[in-house]
Amino acid sequence: MANIQYYDVILKPVITEKSMDLMADKKYTFLVHTEATKGQIKEAVEKMFEGTKVASVNTMNLEGKNRRRGMVVGKTAKTKKAIVQLTEDSKEIEIFEGL
């Protein structure tokens, strides 16, 4: 297990139609470090975004896709996605405002 700091856990937000629909329920989707635990993800969100309180975290491990370039076959990198549910009295996350 790697020593992951809270600022290394969240890589970037996921902006899709489905994730935008979940934002109405205060659920936000992020790409996270592949070795991050649910506890580390919760801590990272609460530290990086002031006034937020996390109710629950759901994670998904995504395998890399097979890709071909001529006769050479390879795989893309593995990723991990996290859906973070905020509490009702929590503030919204600012990076998603106005989308």
QUIDAHU-V802484 format. One record per residue. N is the residue number from 1. RES is the residue in one letter. OMEGA is omega in whole degrees, -180 to 180 (999 if undefined). Layout:
N/RES/OMEGA + N/RES/OMEGA
This chain:
1/M/-179 + 2/A/175 + 3/N/-175 + 4/I/175 + 5/Q/-175 + 6/Y/-179 + 7/Y/176 + 8/D/-173 + 9/V/-176 + 10/I/-179 + 11/L/178 + 12/K/177 + 13/P/177 + 14/V/-179 + 15/I/175 + 16/T/178 + 17/E/-178 + 18/K/180 + 19/S/177 + 20/M/176 + 21/D/180 + 22/L/-178 + 23/M/176 + 24/A/178 + 25/D/-178 + 26/K/174 + 27/K/-177 + 28/Y/-176 + 29/T/-180 + 30/F/164 + 31/L/-175 + 32/V/177 + 33/H/-173 + 34/T/-180 + 35/E/-179 + 36/A/177 + 37/T/179 + 38/K/178 + 39/G/178 + 40/Q/179 + 41/I/178 + 42/K/180 + 43/E/-179 + 44/A/-180 + 45/V/-179 + 46/E/179 + 47/K/-176 + 48/M/-178 + 49/F/-175 + 50/E/176 + 51/G/179 + 52/T/175 + 53/K/-175 + 54/V/177 + 55/A/-179 + 56/S/179 + 57/V/174 + 58/N/-178 + 59/T/177 + 60/M/173 + 61/N/-178 + 62/L/178 + 63/E/177 + 64/G/180 + 65/K/175 + 66/N/179 + 67/R/177 + 68/R/172 + 69/R/-173 + 70/G/-180 + 71/M/-178 + 72/V/-180 + 73/V/178 + 74/G/180 + 75/K/172 + 76/T/-176 + 77/A/173 + 78/K/177 + 79/T/177 + 80/K/180 + 81/K/178 + 82/A/173 + 83/I/-174 + 84/V/177 + 85/Q/178 + 86/L/177 + 87/T/-178 + 88/E/-178 + 89/D/-179 + 90/S/174 + 91/K/175 + 92/E/176 + 93/I/-170 + 94/E/-175 + 95/I/180 + 96/F/-178 + 97/E/176 + 98/G/178 + 99/L/999
